[in-house]
Amino acid sequence: MSWAIGDDGKVRSKHANDPISQDAVVEANRQLLLQRSNVGINKYGITLAESGLTRRQLLQHALEEALDLANYLQAEIMRHDGEYEAGLMAGCLVHDAEEGPQAV
């Protein structure tokens, strides 16, 4: 596998159809990162590096994303253990189409 940094500073495979990583998991994550970056660029019109967000703002965004991740992980653990459906039935959780499961 060979790659090069182009004139634009972007990493490119020397062969058009070659993945950058030999590890399928790393390659899948690389593709997801590129997709998320493009979503942000399309939504905000600039890259994260160009955003001008302060360190505090970046930390706040990261914290909010980490909290979302914790909720997704907990919901899946509860679903796996059969507690998710019990929580919905008991009225402890409500399911929002956009936000997912929410405690009440």
MOPE-V529377 format. One line per field, one symbol per residue. burial: I if it has 9 or more other ideal C-beta (glycine too) atoms within 8 Angstrom, else O. A space follows every 50 residues. Layout:
burial: ???
This chain:
burial: OOIOOOOOOOOOIOOOOIOIIOOOOOIOOIOOOOOOIOOIIOOOOOOOOO OOOOOOOIOOIOOOOOOOOOIIOOIOOIIOOOOIOOIIOOOOIOOOOOOI IIOO
